[in-house]
């Protein structure tokens, strides 16, 4: 079972920062991160549409150029908002990366950024159109994210030729994991809140757990 550091692992450092990814890489083989486009066109690693939850400024990422984002830090830390390219520059070659696309229209730029990266990459999204674009523009494997509608979501994953599905952990049962495997999907689930749930899911045969704290899987 793979343990995947959620947004790097916020138990170790502010989410989706270079500090979080480098700290997670010391204890995990996988990290997960969120990608969206800023106003000047670069792909940046940031979960929310807007800046206010994690920074002391307002505004949307899509309307803020990278030059202004460079002046912003996460929470009370000194950690800036990184670009996707910067994350790949600091990650060890053997760390696999689950790139979650927060919007469509990113596939070509994503493909260019990861083309020369030695890291294993899996692209996930709640947005089927975003994954469809990845399938058309790259050879990267994709995974469909969902929080409800199990049967419909498996149909979407099949239509997209997904390697994996990424369901919310409360949707899972041992039988559903077995059914997903029979349909040809790996099952990586999010965001698993504690060690006991991780152990239960491992016993059920899940392939991966997205976690905030590496200790949950150790």
Z-matrix of the N, CA and C atoms (Angstrom, degrees):
N
C 1 1.461
C 2 1.517 1 110.84
N 3 1.328 2 116.24 1 129.07
C 4 1.461 3 120.32 2 178.16
C 5 1.528 4 110.16 3 -85.71
N 6 1.324 5 115.43 4 139.43
C 7 1.460 6 121.76 5 173.70
C 8 1.520 7 107.65 6 -105.84
N 9 1.321 8 116.77 7 124.72
C 10 1.461 9 123.26 8 -171.05
C 11 1.523 10 108.82 9 -115.34
N 12 1.316 11 116.74 10 119.83
C 13 1.453 12 121.20 11 -178.58
C 14 1.517 13 111.87 12 -72.91
N 15 1.313 14 116.53 13 114.19
C 16 1.465 15 123.40 14 -176.05
C 17 1.526 16 110.70 15 -70.51
N 18 1.320 17 116.07 16 117.13
C 19 1.472 18 121.43 17 -177.34
C 20 1.529 19 110.59 18 54.17
N 21 1.307 20 114.72 19 34.34
C 22 1.451 21 121.93 20 -177.68
C 23 1.504 22 111.57 21 96.09
N 24 1.287 23 117.57 22 -51.15
C 25 1.461 24 129.94 23 176.42
C 26 1.520 25 108.28 24 135.02
N 27 1.322 26 117.15 25 94.13
C 28 1.459 27 120.44 26 -176.28
C 29 1.515 28 114.23 27 -66.50
N 30 1.341 29 118.47 28 -13.19
C 31 1.462 30 119.45 29 173.72
C 32 1.520 31 111.48 30 -69.46
N 33 1.331 32 117.42 31 -18.43
C 34 1.460 33 121.81 32 -175.37
C 35 1.516 34 113.00 33 -103.77
N 36 1.328 35 117.49 34 -32.38
C 37 1.468 36 121.93 35 -176.23
C 38 1.526 37 107.49 36 -166.84
N 39 1.337 38 118.15 37 165.03
C 40 1.465 39 119.74 38 -178.52
C 41 1.531 40 112.09 39 -54.80
N 42 1.315 41 115.83 40 139.05
C 43 1.462 42 121.87 41 -172.74
C 44 1.520 43 113.25 42 -57.38
N 45 1.329 44 114.96 43 143.82
C 46 1.470 45 122.75 44 174.09
C 47 1.523 46 113.01 45 57.17
N 48 1.326 47 116.56 46 35.30
C 49 1.466 48 120.91 47 175.34
C 50 1.522 49 109.56 48 -115.70
N 51 1.316 50 115.86 49 162.03
C 52 1.461 51 119.47 50 177.50
C 53 1.517 52 110.75 51 -59.72
N 54 1.330 53 117.53 52 -35.74
C 55 1.464 54 120.58 53 178.10
C 56 1.521 55 110.94 54 -62.77
N 57 1.320 56 117.05 55 -40.51
C 58 1.461 57 120.57 56 179.68
C 59 1.521 58 111.60 57 -66.69
N 60 1.315 59 116.83 58 -40.07
C 61 1.463 60 119.55 59 -178.60
C 62 1.523 61 111.85 60 -71.16
N 63 1.317 62 117.76 61 -40.79
C 64 1.462 63 119.55 62 179.99
C 65 1.523 64 110.75 63 -69.66
N 66 1.336 65 117.66 64 -36.40
C 67 1.461 66 120.10 65 177.22
C 68 1.522 67 110.80 66 -67.78
N 69 1.319 68 117.17 67 -42.87
C 70 1.459 69 120.37 68 178.86
C 71 1.519 70 111.40 69 -62.88
N 72 1.322 71 116.79 70 -37.33
C 73 1.464 72 120.89 71 -177.75
C 74 1.519 73 112.53 72 -64.97
N 75 1.318 74 117.75 73 -18.26
C 76 1.460 75 120.69 74 177.30
C 77 1.522 76 111.95 75 -78.23
N 78 1.345 77 117.26 76 -16.23
C 79 1.469 78 120.32 77 -174.59
C 80 1.524 79 113.80 78 -128.23
N 81 1.317 80 117.69 79 -11.56
C 82 1.456 81 121.61 80 -176.56
C 83 1.521 82 110.40 81 -131.67
N 84 1.323 83 115.51 82 160.36
C 85 1.465 84 121.09 83 177.59
C 86 1.523 85 112.78 84 -96.87
N 87 1.339 86 116.57 85 -12.17
C 88 1.465 87 122.13 86 -178.43
C 89 1.518 88 110.27 87 -132.69
N 90 1.334 89 115.99 88 146.10
C 91 1.461 90 121.55 89 167.48
C 92 1.525 91 109.03 90 -129.39
N 93 1.321 92 115.01 91 151.57
C 94 1.465 93 122.11 92 175.62
C 95 1.510 94 108.15 93 -115.89
N 96 1.336 95 116.48 94 143.53
C 97 1.462 96 120.63 95 179.28
C 98 1.523 97 110.05 96 -147.27
N 99 1.330 98 115.22 97 161.44
C 100 1.462 99 122.47 98 -176.78
C 101 1.522 100 110.02 99 -111.77
N 102 1.324 101 116.38 100 137.63
C 103 1.463 102 120.55 101 -175.29
C 104 1.526 103 110.59 102 -128.21
N 105 1.324 104 114.53 103 134.97
C 106 1.466 105 122.06 104 172.23
C 107 1.522 106 108.30 105 -145.88
N 108 1.323 107 116.77 106 169.76
C 109 1.461 108 121.14 107 -176.93
C 110 1.528 109 109.81 108 -100.46
N 111 1.332 110 116.18 109 135.78
C 112 1.462 111 120.24 110 174.91
C 113 1.531 112 109.94 111 -91.27
N 114 1.318 113 116.77 112 176.52
C 115 1.466 114 121.19 113 -170.85
C 116 1.520 115 113.38 114 -63.82
N 117 1.328 116 117.10 115 -29.85
C 118 1.469 117 119.89 116 -179.00
C 119 1.522 118 112.57 117 -87.91
N 120 1.334 119 117.73 118 1.33
C 121 1.455 120 121.50 119 170.85
C 122 1.508 121 116.56 120 106.01
N 123 1.328 122 118.29 121 -15.57
C 124 1.463 123 120.13 122 -178.00
C 125 1.530 124 111.08 123 -73.23
N 126 1.324 125 115.73 124 152.90
C 127 1.456 126 121.43 125 172.86
C 128 1.518 127 107.99 126 -87.91
N 129 1.329 128 115.62 127 120.06
C 130 1.459 129 121.12 128 -178.65
C 131 1.519 130 109.51 129 -115.13
N 132 1.315 131 115.31 130 157.46
C 133 1.457 132 122.00 131 -176.35
C 134 1.527 133 107.87 132 -100.99
N 135 1.319 134 115.09 133 103.25
C 136 1.465 135 121.61 134 -175.80
C 137 1.518 136 107.71 135 -161.61
N 138 1.317 137 117.68 136 134.63
C 139 1.459 138 120.59 137 -174.11
C 140 1.524 139 113.37 138 -77.31
N 141 1.316 140 117.18 139 -50.09
C 142 1.459 141 121.27 140 -168.60
C 143 1.530 142 112.22 141 -82.71
N 144 1.323 143 115.62 142 156.66
C 145 1.464 144 120.06 143 171.71
C 146 1.524 145 111.08 144 -67.47
N 147 1.330 146 115.96 145 -34.84
C 148 1.463 147 120.99 146 -176.31
C 149 1.521 148 110.76 147 -114.14
N 150 1.317 149 115.25 148 161.98
C 151 1.462 150 121.75 149 -172.08
C 152 1.519 151 113.93 150 -90.49
N 153 1.322 152 119.02 151 -12.99
C 154 1.460 153 120.53 152 -164.66
C 155 1.520 154 115.03 153 -69.53
N 156 1.339 155 119.87 154 -30.60
C 157 1.470 156 119.88 155 -178.35
C 158 1.519 157 111.75 156 -66.43
N 159 1.305 158 117.20 157 -37.61
C 160 1.461 159 121.07 158 -170.27
C 161 1.521 160 114.19 159 -107.42
N 162 1.309 161 117.56 160 -10.41
C 163 1.462 162 120.24 161 -177.66
C 164 1.526 163 109.59 162 -132.34
N 165 1.326 164 116.06 163 177.25
C 166 1.465 165 119.99 164 179.42
C 167 1.526 166 112.03 165 -98.56
N 168 1.337 167 116.83 166 19.84
C 169 1.464 168 120.84 167 176.39
C 170 1.523 169 109.64 168 -125.42
N 171 1.323 170 115.48 169 160.15
C 172 1.460 171 122.01 170 177.10
C 173 1.529 172 109.63 171 -101.61
N 174 1.321 173 114.98 172 177.06
C 175 1.456 174 119.94 173 177.51
C 176 1.511 175 111.79 174 110.51
N 177 1.316 176 115.97 175 162.96
C 178 1.459 177 121.37 176 179.10
C 179 1.520 178 110.33 177 -95.06
N 180 1.312 179 115.37 178 151.13
C 181 1.463 180 120.10 179 176.38
C 182 1.523 181 109.89 180 -62.16
N 183 1.320 182 116.71 181 -40.39
C 184 1.466 183 120.93 182 -176.33
C 185 1.522 184 112.68 183 -63.75
N 186 1.332 185 117.29 184 -22.99
C 187 1.463 186 120.93 185 -178.25
C 188 1.525 187 112.58 186 -105.27
N 189 1.337 188 116.46 187 7.55
C 190 1.462 189 120.77 188 -177.64
C 191 1.521 190 109.50 189 -115.57
N 192 1.322 191 119.50 190 122.39
C 193 1.467 192 120.90 191 179.04
C 194 1.521 193 111.52 192 -72.30
N 195 1.317 194 115.43 193 159.61
C 196 1.456 195 120.47 194 -177.94
C 197 1.525 196 111.43 195 -59.07
N 198 1.313 197 117.96 196 -35.93
C 199 1.464 198 120.08 197 -179.96
C 200 1.521 199 111.65 198 -58.78
N 201 1.331 200 117.79 199 -35.56
C 202 1.464 201 121.04 200 176.75
C 203 1.524 202 111.34 201 -78.81
N 204 1.322 203 117.22 202 -37.29
C 205 1.465 204 119.61 203 177.37
C 206 1.522 205 111.37 204 -62.09
N 207 1.325 206 117.25 205 -29.65
C 208 1.468 207 121.19 206 178.55
C 209 1.526 208 111.87 207 -62.58
N 210 1.320 209 116.91 208 -21.74
C 211 1.463 210 120.95 209 -179.31
C 212 1.526 211 112.15 210 -87.92
N 213 1.326 212 116.72 211 -3.35
C 214 1.462 213 122.26 212 -174.63
C 215 1.523 214 109.66 213 -102.69
N 216 1.332 215 117.02 214 139.87
C 217 1.460 216 121.13 215 173.38
C 218 1.525 217 109.44 216 -120.55
N 219 1.329 218 114.93 217 160.55
C 220 1.459 219 121.37 218 -175.10
C 221 1.525 220 110.11 219 -88.29
N 222 1.324 221 116.24 220 122.36
C 223 1.455 222 121.31 221 178.78
C 224 1.512 223 112.09 222 57.78
N 225 1.332 224 114.98 223 -135.57
C 226 1.465 225 120.74 224 178.86
C 227 1.521 226 111.89 225 -94.34
N 228 1.331 227 116.78 226 7.71
C 229 1.458 228 120.88 227 -177.77
C 230 1.522 229 110.68 228 -86.17
N 231 1.318 230 114.93 229 176.88
C 232 1.461 231 121.31 230 173.07
C 233 1.524 232 111.49 231 -98.72
N 234 1.333 233 116.94 232 11.88
C 235 1.457 234 121.33 233 -174.48
C 236 1.526 235 111.01 234 -81.67
N 237 1.334 236 117.80 235 124.60
C 238 1.465 237 120.75 236 177.95
C 239 1.527 238 111.58 237 -83.64
N 240 1.311 239 115.29 238 172.67
C 241 1.464 240 121.95 239 172.83
C 242 1.525 241 107.62 240 -79.12
N 243 1.337 242 118.94 241 118.90
C 244 1.465 243 119.70 242 -177.58
C 245 1.520 244 112.48 243 -86.88
N 246 1.307 245 115.29 244 158.80
C 247 1.458 246 120.03 245 167.21
C 248 1.527 247 108.34 246 -83.35
N 249 1.324 248 115.73 247 161.56
C 250 1.465 249 119.67 248 177.41
C 251 1.520 250 110.29 249 -61.73
N 252 1.313 251 116.96 250 -40.72
C 253 1.466 252 120.15 251 179.89
C 254 1.521 253 111.17 252 -60.28
N 255 1.313 254 117.59 253 -38.36
C 256 1.465 255 120.68 254 179.93
C 257 1.519 256 111.94 255 -66.19
N 258 1.321 257 116.98 256 -35.32
C 259 1.463 258 119.40 257 177.85
C 260 1.524 259 110.39 258 -63.38
N 261 1.315 260 117.23 259 -45.55
C 262 1.463 261 119.49 260 179.29
C 263 1.525 262 111.69 261 -65.08
N 264 1.305 263 117.58 262 -28.15
C 265 1.465 264 120.35 263 178.18
C 266 1.522 265 112.32 264 -67.89
N 267 1.329 266 118.06 265 -31.82
C 268 1.469 267 120.24 266 -175.80
C 269 1.523 268 112.96 267 -96.05
N 270 1.325 269 118.66 268 -19.66
C 271 1.459 270 119.96 269 -177.45
C 272 1.524 271 111.16 270 -74.34
N 273 1.326 272 117.79 271 138.83
C 274 1.464 273 119.98 272 170.76
C 275 1.527 274 110.85 273 -58.98
N 276 1.319 275 115.65 274 152.28
C 277 1.464 276 120.75 275 -175.32
C 278 1.522 277 113.21 276 -61.59
N 279 1.338 278 116.69 277 -27.32
C 280 1.459 279 119.57 278 -174.19
C 281 1.528 280 113.34 279 -91.89
N 282 1.319 281 117.74 280 6.43
C 283 1.463 282 120.86 281 177.34
C 284 1.525 283 109.23 282 -91.68
N 285 1.324 284 115.98 283 122.44
C 286 1.462 285 120.83 284 178.16
C 287 1.526 286 109.68 285 -81.49
N 288 1.325 287 115.60 286 151.59
C 289 1.461 288 121.15 287 -172.82
C 290 1.526 289 110.44 288 -128.25
N 291 1.327 290 115.33 289 123.70
C 292 1.460 291 121.93 290 170.16
C 293 1.527 292 107.63 291 -96.04
N 294 1.325 293 116.19 292 106.93
C 295 1.462 294 122.51 293 -179.91
C 296 1.522 295 108.41 294 -92.59
N 297 1.328 296 116.57 295 113.36
C 298 1.463 297 119.85 296 175.20
C 299 1.522 298 109.73 297 -94.37
N 300 1.308 299 116.51 298 121.76
C 301 1.459 300 122.18 299 177.96
C 302 1.523 301 109.16 300 -86.75
N 303 1.317 302 116.26 301 123.04
C 304 1.458 303 121.39 302 -178.81
C 305 1.529 304 112.67 303 -87.39
N 306 1.313 305 117.23 304 -5.47
C 307 1.467 306 121.66 305 -178.86
C 308 1.517 307 108.26 306 -159.66
N 309 1.316 308 116.37 307 167.43
C 310 1.459 309 119.24 308 176.50
C 311 1.527 310 110.01 309 -88.19
N 312 1.329 311 115.88 310 178.99
C 313 1.452 312 120.52 311 179.85
C 314 1.514 313 115.11 312 81.68
N 315 1.326 314 117.40 313 14.34
C 316 1.465 315 120.91 314 -175.84
C 317 1.519 316 113.42 315 -110.18
N 318 1.316 317 118.48 316 -7.75
C 319 1.461 318 121.79 317 -166.84
C 320 1.523 319 113.64 318 -60.30
N 321 1.309 320 117.79 319 -47.11
C 322 1.468 321 119.77 320 -176.25
C 323 1.523 322 111.57 321 -64.02
N 324 1.331 323 116.77 322 -44.91
C 325 1.461 324 119.73 323 179.18
C 326 1.520 325 111.24 324 -66.76
N 327 1.324 326 116.76 325 -38.37
C 328 1.459 327 120.01 326 175.96
C 329 1.518 328 110.20 327 -59.59
N 330 1.324 329 116.94 328 -47.53
C 331 1.453 330 120.50 329 -180.00
C 332 1.508 331 112.71 330 -58.49
N 333 1.329 332 117.02 331 -39.54
C 334 1.462 333 120.56 332 179.62
C 335 1.518 334 111.59 333 -67.06
N 336 1.330 335 117.04 334 -37.61
C 337 1.465 336 120.67 335 -178.03
C 338 1.522 337 111.21 336 -69.15
N 339 1.330 338 117.10 337 -41.96
C 340 1.463 339 119.58 338 -174.71
C 341 1.522 340 113.01 339 -90.26
N 342 1.320 341 117.95 340 -3.78
C 343 1.466 342 120.98 341 -174.01
C 344 1.519 343 112.64 342 -55.81
N 345 1.313 344 117.51 343 -41.26
C 346 1.459 345 120.98 344 -177.18
C 347 1.519 346 112.85 345 -101.75
N 348 1.321 347 117.38 346 4.29
C 349 1.464 348 120.23 347 -179.82
C 350 1.523 349 109.85 348 -78.47
N 351 1.325 350 117.77 349 135.35
C 352 1.459 351 120.09 350 178.91
C 353 1.523 352 113.38 351 -77.57
N 354 1.320 353 117.19 352 -11.85
C 355 1.461 354 121.18 353 -175.32
C 356 1.524 355 111.87 354 -70.21
N 357 1.318 356 115.93 355 145.13
C 358 1.460 357 120.48 356 167.90
C 359 1.524 358 108.21 357 -67.48
N 360 1.333 359 116.98 358 136.98
C 361 1.460 360 121.70 359 -177.75
C 362 1.526 361 109.48 360 -129.93
N 363 1.326 362 115.62 361 132.91
C 364 1.458 363 123.22 362 172.09
C 365 1.524 364 107.16 363 -124.11
N 366 1.324 365 117.29 364 128.88
C 367 1.462 366 122.07 365 -176.57
C 368 1.527 367 109.15 366 -103.44
N 369 1.323 368 116.30 367 126.89
C 370 1.459 369 120.75 368 178.65
C 371 1.519 370 110.38 369 -124.85
N 372 1.338 371 115.37 370 160.28
C 373 1.462 372 120.36 371 176.32
C 374 1.519 373 109.50 372 -170.05
N 375 1.344 374 115.14 373 151.95
C 376 1.458 375 121.04 374 166.75
C 377 1.527 376 110.87 375 -77.31
N 378 1.308 377 116.63 376 -15.93
C 379 1.464 378 123.95 377 -174.25
C 380 1.527 379 109.62 378 -94.44
N 381 1.320 380 116.34 379 106.37
C 382 1.463 381 120.20 380 -178.38
C 383 1.521 382 111.56 381 -61.49
N 384 1.326 383 117.26 382 -34.88
C 385 1.463 384 119.70 383 179.14
C 386 1.523 385 111.27 384 -64.41
N 387 1.322 386 116.81 385 -38.12
C 388 1.465 387 120.08 386 178.08
C 389 1.521 388 110.83 387 -62.48
N 390 1.330 389 116.66 388 -41.11
C 391 1.462 390 119.80 389 179.01
C 392 1.522 391 111.27 390 -71.11
N 393 1.302 392 116.26 391 -35.70
C 394 1.469 393 119.66 392 177.65
C 395 1.532 394 110.23 393 -61.28
N 396 1.322 395 116.27 394 -40.27
C 397 1.461 396 120.63 395 177.46
C 398 1.526 397 111.25 396 -64.07
N 399 1.328 398 116.93 397 -38.93
C 400 1.465 399 120.31 398 178.32
C 401 1.522 400 110.19 399 -64.03
N 402 1.317 401 117.09 400 -42.64
C 403 1.460 402 120.74 401 179.49
C 404 1.527 403 110.73 402 -62.30
N 405 1.334 404 116.89 403 -36.19
C 406 1.465 405 120.83 404 -177.72
C 407 1.525 406 112.60 405 -78.21
N 408 1.338 407 117.11 406 -31.59
C 409 1.466 408 120.63 407 -171.36
C 410 1.522 409 114.15 408 -100.42
N 411 1.335 410 117.48 409 -16.26
C 412 1.464 411 120.71 410 -174.10
C 413 1.520 412 109.89 411 -141.48
N 414 1.324 413 114.75 412 176.15
C 415 1.463 414 121.39 413 172.97
C 416 1.522 415 111.59 414 -103.64
N 417 1.317 416 117.56 415 13.76
C 418 1.458 417 121.05 416 -175.75
C 419 1.529 418 110.98 417 -73.28
N 420 1.325 419 117.59 418 140.63
C 421 1.462 420 120.23 419 175.06
C 422 1.523 421 110.76 420 -70.64
N 423 1.330 422 115.94 421 150.59
C 424 1.461 423 120.60 422 -176.82
C 425 1.525 424 110.88 423 -127.83
N 426 1.343 425 114.23 424 157.48
C 427 1.460 426 121.92 425 179.04
C 428 1.522 427 108.60 426 -139.01
N 429 1.325 428 116.27 427 135.66
C 430 1.463 429 120.81 428 -179.37
C 431 1.518 430 109.75 429 -91.70
N 432 1.326 431 115.63 430 125.91
C 433 1.463 432 123.54 431 176.96
C 434 1.522 433 110.03 432 -90.86
N 435 1.340 434 116.57 433 138.21
C 436 1.461 435 118.30 434 176.09
C 437 1.523 436 110.31 435 -158.53
N 438 1.347 437 113.98 436 158.52
C 439 1.460 438 120.75 437 -178.17
C 440 1.523 439 112.30 438 -123.80
N 441 1.327 440 117.94 439 -0.22
C 442 1.461 441 121.79 440 178.97
C 443 1.530 442 108.68 441 -160.26
N 444 1.314 443 116.28 442 -176.06
C 445 1.476 444 122.59 443 175.14
C 446 1.530 445 112.14 444 51.71
N 447 1.326 446 116.01 445 64.02
C 448 1.462 447 122.06 446 -175.43
C 449 1.529 448 112.61 447 -53.80
N 450 1.319 449 117.70 448 -54.25
C 451 1.466 450 120.05 449 -174.50
C 452 1.522 451 111.91 450 -65.25
N 453 1.330 452 116.28 451 -44.32
C 454 1.463 453 119.69 452 178.59
C 455 1.524 454 110.85 453 -62.60
N 456 1.330 455 116.74 454 -38.39
C 457 1.465 456 120.32 455 -178.70
C 458 1.521 457 111.34 456 -67.52
N 459 1.338 458 117.40 457 -37.46
C 460 1.460 459 119.09 458 176.11
C 461 1.525 460 111.14 459 -65.70
N 462 1.317 461 116.93 460 -35.03
C 463 1.463 462 119.78 461 175.94
C 464 1.530 463 110.86 462 -63.96
N 465 1.327 464 116.81 463 -42.26
C 466 1.468 465 120.46 464 178.05
C 467 1.519 466 110.03 465 -63.48
N 468 1.329 467 116.71 466 -43.88
C 469 1.462 468 120.56 467 179.65
C 470 1.523 469 111.26 468 -60.86
N 471 1.323 470 116.62 469 -38.78
C 472 1.463 471 120.00 470 178.06
C 473 1.523 472 110.89 471 -66.78
N 474 1.327 473 116.62 472 -41.72
C 475 1.471 474 120.72 473 179.37
C 476 1.524 475 111.18 474 -62.57
N 477 1.335 476 116.27 475 -33.70
C 478 1.463 477 121.52 476 -179.74
C 479 1.525 478 112.71 477 -85.01
N 480 1.337 479 116.68 478 -2.81
C 481 1.466 480 121.55 479 -176.54
C 482 1.525 481 110.71 480 56.97
N 483 1.323 482 115.39 481 47.35
C 484 1.463 483 120.92 482 -178.41
C 485 1.524 484 111.42 483 -70.98
N 486 1.307 485 115.07 484 144.78
C 487 1.458 486 121.97 485 170.98
C 488 1.519 487 110.67 486 -75.51
N 489 1.334 488 115.51 487 -35.55
C 490 1.460 489 121.12 488 -174.56
C 491 1.518 490 109.95 489 -141.81
N 492 1.332 491 114.57 490 163.21
C 493 1.455 492 121.25 491 166.54
C 494 1.522 493 107.81 492 -115.71
N 495 1.349 494 115.42 493 149.80
C 496 1.461 495 121.52 494 179.70
C 497 1.532 496 109.14 495 -125.04
N 498 1.334 497 117.13 496 78.69
C 499 1.460 498 120.64 497 179.83
C 500 1.530 499 111.74 498 -84.99
N 501 1.340 500 115.39 499 155.04
C 502 1.460 501 121.33 500 170.92
C 503 1.521 502 108.18 501 -61.09
N 504 1.336 503 116.24 502 140.69
C 505 1.470 504 119.47 503 -169.36
C 506 1.525 505 113.01 504 -62.91
N 507 1.338 506 118.58 505 -29.25
C 508 1.460 507 119.87 506 -177.99
C 509 1.530 508 112.74 507 -72.21
N 510 1.318 509 117.16 508 -11.09
C 511 1.463 510 120.41 509 175.60
C 512 1.523 511 112.55 510 -79.05
N 513 1.324 512 117.30 511 -14.82
C 514 1.459 513 120.43 512 -166.88
C 515 1.525 514 113.09 513 -87.46
N 516 1.307 515 113.48 514 148.25
C 517 1.459 516 124.00 515 166.98
C 518 1.516 517 106.54 516 -140.55
N 519 1.305 518 116.13 517 166.72
C 520 1.459 519 118.71 518 178.01
C 521 1.527 520 110.66 519 -60.17
N 522 1.330 521 116.40 520 -39.13
C 523 1.465 522 120.22 521 -179.35
C 524 1.526 523 111.35 522 -66.38
N 525 1.324 524 116.93 523 -40.39
C 526 1.464 525 119.09 524 179.75
C 527 1.526 526 111.65 525 -66.82
N 528 1.319 527 116.64 526 -38.67
C 529 1.465 528 119.08 527 176.75
C 530 1.527 529 109.92 528 -62.56
N 531 1.317 530 116.50 529 -42.97
C 532 1.467 531 119.89 530 178.31
C 533 1.525 532 110.98 531 -62.90
N 534 1.325 533 116.82 532 -41.77
C 535 1.465 534 120.26 533 178.67
C 536 1.529 535 111.11 534 -62.66
N 537 1.335 536 116.63 535 -41.03
C 538 1.468 537 120.06 536 178.94
C 539 1.520 538 110.85 537 -64.17
N 540 1.320 539 116.30 538 -41.69
C 541 1.464 540 119.80 539 177.26
C 542 1.527 541 110.64 540 -62.48
N 543 1.317 542 116.31 541 -41.97
C 544 1.465 543 119.84 542 179.13
C 545 1.529 544 111.47 543 -62.43
N 546 1.341 545 115.79 544 -29.24
C 547 1.465 546 120.52 545 178.55
C 548 1.523 547 112.55 546 -83.47
N 549 1.335 548 116.59 547 -2.23
C 550 1.458 549 120.41 548 175.73
C 551 1.509 550 115.77 549 96.86
N 552 1.343 551 117.25 550 10.91
C 553 1.458 552 120.80 551 -178.32
C 554 1.525 553 111.82 552 -104.71
N 555 1.325 554 116.15 553 140.32
C 556 1.450 555 119.94 554 161.13
C 557 1.524 556 108.17 555 -77.93
N 558 1.331 557 116.03 556 157.41
C 559 1.464 558 120.83 557 -177.41
C 560 1.524 559 109.41 558 -124.32
N 561 1.327 560 115.49 559 110.74
C 562 1.463 561 122.33 560 172.40
C 563 1.522 562 107.36 561 -112.94
N 564 1.316 563 117.58 562 127.63
C 565 1.459 564 120.20 563 -171.78
C 566 1.522 565 111.97 564 -119.44
N 567 1.313 566 115.94 565 154.46
C 568 1.463 567 123.29 566 -173.16
C 569 1.526 568 109.90 567 -136.00
N 570 1.315 569 117.22 568 169.73
C 571 1.456 570 125.89 569 -42.42
C 572 1.518 571 104.40 570 -91.14
N 573 1.317 572 117.07 571 111.19
C 574 1.462 573 123.22 572 -168.01
C 575 1.529 574 109.13 573 -73.93
N 576 1.354 575 118.46 574 125.15
C 577 1.457 576 120.55 575 -163.42
C 578 1.520 577 117.05 576 -87.89
N 579 1.333 578 118.74 577 -11.41
C 580 1.464 579 118.19 578 -174.72
C 581 1.532 580 109.93 579 -161.47
N 582 1.334 581 113.74 580 168.62
C 583 1.464 582 120.43 581 -176.74
C 584 1.528 583 111.96 582 -64.17
N 585 1.325 584 117.12 583 -40.18
C 586 1.455 585 119.70 584 -178.15
C 587 1.518 586 112.68 585 -61.26
N 588 1.318 587 116.54 586 -41.22
C 589 1.464 588 120.00 587 178.62
C 590 1.520 589 110.93 588 -68.64
N 591 1.323 590 116.89 589 -37.83
C 592 1.466 591 120.22 590 175.55
C 593 1.523 592 110.20 591 -58.87
N 594 1.332 593 116.72 592 -45.65
C 595 1.465 594 120.23 593 -178.36
C 596 1.528 595 111.26 594 -64.31
N 597 1.332 596 116.80 595 -39.88
C 598 1.467 597 119.82 596 177.82
C 599 1.524 598 110.74 597 -62.56
N 600 1.319 599 116.39 598 -45.75
C 601 1.461 600 120.31 599 -179.39
C 602 1.523 601 111.54 600 -65.35
N 603 1.324 602 116.71 601 -36.11
C 604 1.465 603 120.04 602 175.62
C 605 1.525 604 109.86 603 -61.42
N 606 1.326 605 116.32 604 -44.55
C 607 1.463 606 120.34 605 179.46
C 608 1.525 607 111.41 606 -62.72
N 609 1.319 608 116.94 607 -31.38
C 610 1.463 609 120.79 608 179.13
C 611 1.523 610 112.70 609 -77.58
N 612 1.325 611 117.57 610 -12.44
C 613 1.456 612 120.30 611 177.03
C 614 1.506 613 115.95 612 99.44
N 615 1.338 614 117.53 613 17.42
C 616 1.463 615 119.56 614 178.97
C 617 1.528 616 109.54 615 -64.07
N 618 1.317 617 116.66 616 149.48
C 619 1.466 618 121.02 617 -177.31
C 620 1.516 619 113.15 618 -87.42
N 621 1.336 620 117.38 619 -29.59
C 622 1.457 621 119.89 620 -177.76
C 623 1.513 622 111.25 621 -157.03
N 624 1.341 623 115.21 622 150.01
C 625 1.462 624 121.52 623 176.04
C 626 1.520 625 108.65 624 -126.44
N 627 1.319 626 116.03 625 132.30
C 628 1.458 627 121.87 626 173.52
C 629 1.523 628 106.98 627 -91.88
N 630 1.339 629 116.69 628 124.26
C 631 1.461 630 121.12 629 -172.08
C 632 1.526 631 110.75 630 -135.26
N 633 1.341 632 115.44 631 152.43
C 634 1.459 633 121.36 632 177.01
C 635 1.520 634 112.48 633 -85.32
N 636 1.335 635 116.52 634 -20.95
C 637 1.462 636 120.97 635 -175.02
C 638 1.526 637 109.53 636 -132.53
N 639 1.332 638 118.84 637 121.09
C 640 1.465 639 120.26 638 -179.78
C 641 1.519 640 113.49 639 -57.64
N 642 1.326 641 117.17 640 -26.70
C 643 1.461 642 120.35 641 -178.16
C 644 1.522 643 112.04 642 -62.01
N 645 1.324 644 118.11 643 -23.98
C 646 1.462 645 120.37 644 -179.98
C 647 1.524 646 112.16 645 -63.20
N 648 1.313 647 118.16 646 -24.05
C 649 1.467 648 121.60 647 -176.15
C 650 1.522 649 112.35 648 -113.05
N 651 1.310 650 117.79 649 6.48
C 652 1.467 651 120.77 650 -177.56
C 653 1.519 652 110.86 651 -96.66
